[in-house]
Amino acid sequence: MNYIHFIGMFYDSLELTDVFAIVRFFSEGELVPNDAISFRLVASCSVGCTAGDFGPAITLPDSSTQSLTPPVPHLVNVPQGGQRTVHTTYELQLTHPGGDTEVINYFPPTQGPYPSPDIRCDRILSGAGCVIPSFAPTLNGLADYPAVSAHIRTAQAGGLPGAPGTTPLHRLADAAKAKKNRDTACPDSLPRPSGQTCDEYPMARTWEGAWTSGGAFSRAMVPEAENEGAGGKFGALVRYQRLLDRDAFWVDPN
């Protein structure tokens, strides 16, 4: 037997959903006609999370090689204005033809109940939702803003961080520090051509910004509409990926 595990989580919900695809990929001997293998999952959740019930065992008929389980919901309890990191574990119970039930507690690469990755849910950003914090998302779609995209591409080629596969950037939530980053890279005294604004990289809303990092940065004059559009893309990334302070992300200018 093999399995494929899908974890559904949402930027605007504290409910997690598990779905397993169970696949029979090798067997020995023959099944008695109309006999079957059945299985069920026993799910448990760490502190602050309520695990749903998998329900009755699912039958995998002789004529079928795979079956998709019904969704198993879990609900995470998060304090107002706070966050909580949880994980779930799963025990696979396999019933052989003839009625014997065996608990399969070997999920490679480790032995024991199968664990999910850590899942972080928060009420810090607007609403409430969940993400896998070990995953660093990528800010993309910037090709729609050619001047901004070209600036970022040049800055990354010159050694500044953020390109996928290099050193990531990290979101800065403090608005006062972000303003200091912006004022350092793009002071008001810097002349702006008509219809253009100053674009700084790394962005002011990152810990790699000009003031918070104290290191190298790049700036360029770009059309105001492009700068606003690219800023909107970053805002959407923060919202939909629920990037909290110091969370890592990449920037793909292409």
C-alpha positions as CSV (number, residue, x, y, z in Angstrom):
1,M,0.0,0.0,0.0
2,N,1.1,3.5,-0.7
3,Y,-0.5,6.9,0.2
4,I,-0.6,10.5,-1.0
5,H,-1.5,13.0,1.6
6,F,-3.1,16.4,0.8
7,I,-3.4,19.1,3.5
8,G,-5.8,21.8,2.7
9,M,-5.5,25.1,4.6
10,F,-6.8,28.6,3.8
11,Y,-5.7,32.2,4.3
12,D,-9.1,33.0,5.7
13,S,-10.0,30.0,7.8
14,L,-8.8,28.2,10.9
15,E,-10.1,24.9,9.6
16,L,-7.6,22.4,8.2
17,T,-8.6,19.5,5.9
18,D,-6.8,16.2,5.3
19,V,-7.4,14.0,2.3
20,F,-5.5,10.7,1.7
21,A,-5.3,8.8,-1.5
22,I,-4.6,5.2,-0.7
23,V,-3.0,3.2,-3.5
24,R,-2.5,-0.6,-3.7
25,F,0.6,-0.9,-5.9
26,F,1.8,-4.5,-5.1
27,S,0.3,-7.7,-3.7
28,E,0.9,-11.4,-3.6
29,G,-1.6,-14.2,-3.9
30,E,-5.2,-13.8,-4.9
31,L,-8.2,-12.2,-3.3
32,V,-11.3,-14.2,-2.8
33,P,-14.0,-12.9,-5.2
34,N,-16.0,-10.0,-3.7
35,D,-13.4,-9.8,-0.8
36,A,-11.7,-6.6,-0.2
37,I,-9.1,-4.7,1.8
38,S,-10.4,-1.9,4.0
39,F,-8.7,0.9,5.8
40,R,-9.3,3.9,8.1
41,L,-7.2,6.6,9.6
42,V,-7.1,7.7,13.2
43,A,-6.1,11.3,13.4
44,S,-5.0,13.2,16.4
45,C,-4.0,16.9,16.9
46,S,-1.6,18.7,19.1
47,V,-2.6,21.2,21.8
48,G,-5.0,23.8,20.6
49,C,-6.3,21.8,17.7
50,T,-9.4,19.6,17.5
51,A,-9.1,16.6,15.2
52,G,-12.1,15.5,13.1
53,D,-13.2,11.9,12.8
54,F,-12.2,9.9,9.7
55,G,-15.5,7.9,9.9
56,P,-16.1,4.3,8.9
57,A,-13.5,2.2,7.3
58,I,-13.2,2.5,3.5
59,T,-13.2,-0.6,1.3
60,L,-10.7,-1.0,-1.6
61,P,-12.3,-3.5,-3.9
62,D,-10.4,-6.1,-5.8
63,S,-11.1,-4.3,-9.0
64,S,-9.8,-0.9,-7.7
65,T,-6.2,0.1,-7.1
66,Q,-6.8,3.4,-5.3
67,S,-9.3,5.2,-3.2
68,L,-9.6,8.8,-2.1
69,T,-10.7,9.3,1.5
70,P,-13.4,11.8,2.6
71,P,-12.1,15.1,3.9
72,V,-11.1,15.0,7.6
73,P,-11.5,18.5,9.1
74,H,-9.5,19.9,12.1
75,L,-10.2,23.2,13.8
76,V,-7.4,25.3,15.4
77,N,-8.1,27.5,18.4
78,V,-6.1,30.7,18.1
79,P,-6.3,33.6,20.6
80,Q,-7.3,37.0,19.4
81,G,-4.3,38.9,18.0
82,G,-2.1,35.8,18.5
83,Q,-0.8,32.7,16.7
84,R,-0.5,29.0,17.3
85,T,1.6,26.3,15.7
86,V,0.1,22.8,15.6
87,H,0.7,19.5,13.9
88,T,-1.4,16.4,13.3
89,T,-0.5,12.7,13.5
90,Y,-2.1,9.7,11.7
91,E,-2.4,6.0,12.3
92,L,-3.3,3.8,9.4
93,Q,-5.5,0.8,10.3
94,L,-5.6,-1.8,7.5
95,T,-8.1,-4.7,7.6
96,H,-7.0,-7.8,5.6
97,P,-9.4,-10.1,3.8
98,G,-10.7,-12.4,6.5
99,G,-11.2,-9.7,9.0
100,D,-7.9,-9.3,10.7
101,T,-7.0,-5.7,11.5
102,E,-3.4,-4.5,11.5
103,V,-2.2,-1.1,12.6
104,I,0.4,0.1,10.2
105,N,2.7,2.4,12.2
106,Y,5.5,2.6,9.7
107,F,5.5,5.7,7.6
108,P,8.9,6.3,6.0
109,P,11.3,7.8,6.7
110,T,10.6,7.3,10.4
111,Q,8.7,4.7,12.3
112,G,5.6,5.5,14.3
113,P,2.4,7.5,13.7
114,Y,2.8,9.7,10.6
115,P,3.2,13.4,11.4
116,S,2.1,16.4,9.4
117,P,4.5,19.3,9.0
118,D,4.1,22.1,11.5
119,I,1.1,24.4,10.6
120,R,0.9,27.9,11.9
121,C,-2.4,29.7,12.3
122,D,-2.8,33.3,13.3
123,R,-5.2,36.2,14.0
124,I,-2.4,38.8,13.6
125,L,-3.1,39.7,10.0
126,S,-6.6,40.6,8.8
127,G,-9.0,37.8,9.7
128,A,-7.6,34.4,10.6
129,G,-5.9,31.6,8.5
130,C,-3.2,29.0,8.4
131,V,0.0,28.3,6.5
132,I,3.0,26.0,6.6
133,P,5.7,28.4,7.9
134,S,8.6,26.3,6.6
135,F,7.5,27.1,3.1
136,A,8.9,30.3,1.7
137,P,6.6,31.7,-1.0
138,T,7.7,33.7,-4.1
139,L,6.6,37.2,-5.1
140,N,6.0,36.9,-8.8
141,G,3.9,38.5,-11.5
142,L,6.2,41.5,-11.6
143,A,6.8,41.2,-15.4
144,D,3.6,43.3,-15.7
145,Y,5.7,46.2,-14.4
146,P,8.7,46.3,-16.7
147,A,10.6,49.2,-15.1
148,V,10.2,47.7,-11.6
149,S,11.1,44.2,-12.9
150,A,14.2,45.5,-14.6
151,H,15.3,47.3,-11.5
152,I,14.9,44.2,-9.3
153,R,16.7,42.1,-11.9
154,T,19.6,44.4,-12.0
155,A,19.8,44.7,-8.2
156,Q,19.8,40.9,-7.7
157,A,22.4,40.5,-10.4
158,G,24.5,42.9,-8.5
159,G,24.4,40.7,-5.4
160,L,21.4,41.9,-3.4
161,P,19.4,39.1,-1.8
162,G,15.9,37.8,-2.7
163,A,16.3,35.9,-5.9
164,P,14.8,32.4,-5.7
165,G,17.5,29.9,-4.6
166,T,19.7,32.6,-2.9
167,T,19.3,34.3,0.4
168,P,15.6,35.2,0.9
169,L,14.1,38.5,2.1
170,H,12.2,38.7,5.3
171,R,9.0,40.7,5.9
172,L,9.2,43.7,8.2
173,A,5.9,44.4,10.0
174,D,7.0,47.5,11.9
175,A,5.7,50.6,9.9
176,A,8.1,53.0,11.6
177,K,11.1,50.9,10.7
178,A,9.8,50.6,7.2
179,K,9.6,54.3,6.9
180,K,13.2,54.7,8.0
181,N,14.1,52.1,5.3
182,R,12.2,54.2,2.7
183,D,13.7,57.5,3.8
184,T,17.2,56.1,3.8
185,A,16.9,54.7,0.2
186,C,14.6,57.3,-1.2
187,P,14.8,60.6,0.8
188,D,12.4,63.4,0.0
189,S,15.4,65.5,-1.2
190,L,15.9,63.1,-4.1
191,P,14.5,64.7,-7.3
192,R,11.7,62.7,-8.9
193,P,11.0,63.2,-12.6
194,S,7.3,64.0,-13.5
195,G,5.1,60.9,-13.2
196,Q,7.8,58.8,-11.6
197,T,8.6,57.7,-8.0
198,C,11.6,56.2,-6.3
199,D,11.6,52.4,-6.1
200,E,13.9,50.8,-3.5
201,Y,15.3,47.3,-3.4
202,P,15.3,45.4,-1.1
203,M,11.8,46.7,-0.3
204,A,11.2,49.0,2.6
205,R,8.9,46.4,4.2
206,T,11.8,43.9,4.6
207,W,14.5,43.5,7.2
208,E,17.0,43.7,4.4
209,G,15.8,47.3,3.7
210,A,18.3,50.1,3.6
211,W,18.1,51.2,7.2
212,T,17.3,48.0,9.1
213,S,20.1,46.1,7.3
214,G,22.6,48.9,7.3
215,G,23.9,47.3,4.1
216,A,23.8,47.8,0.3
217,F,20.6,48.7,-1.5
218,S,19.5,49.9,-4.9
219,R,17.1,52.6,-6.1
220,A,15.6,53.6,-9.4
221,M,13.1,56.0,-10.8
222,V,10.1,54.1,-12.2
223,P,6.6,55.1,-13.3
224,E,4.3,55.8,-10.3
225,A,1.6,53.4,-11.6
226,E,4.2,50.6,-11.8
227,N,5.5,51.2,-8.3
228,E,2.0,51.1,-6.9
229,G,1.1,48.0,-8.8
230,A,4.2,46.1,-7.7
231,G,3.5,47.2,-4.1
232,G,0.0,45.8,-4.4
233,K,1.5,42.5,-5.5
234,F,3.6,42.4,-2.4
235,G,0.6,43.3,-0.2
236,A,-1.4,40.4,-1.8
237,L,1.5,38.0,-1.0
238,V,1.5,39.1,2.6
239,R,-2.2,38.6,2.8
240,Y,-2.7,35.3,1.0
241,Q,0.5,33.7,2.4
242,R,0.0,35.2,5.8
243,L,3.5,36.5,6.0
244,L,4.2,37.5,9.6
245,D,7.2,39.5,10.8
246,R,10.5,38.0,9.7
247,D,8.9,35.4,7.5
248,A,11.0,34.5,4.5
249,F,10.0,35.0,0.9
250,W,11.6,35.2,-2.6
251,V,11.2,37.8,-5.3
252,D,11.1,36.6,-9.0
253,P,11.2,39.7,-11.3
254,N,10.7,37.6,-14.5
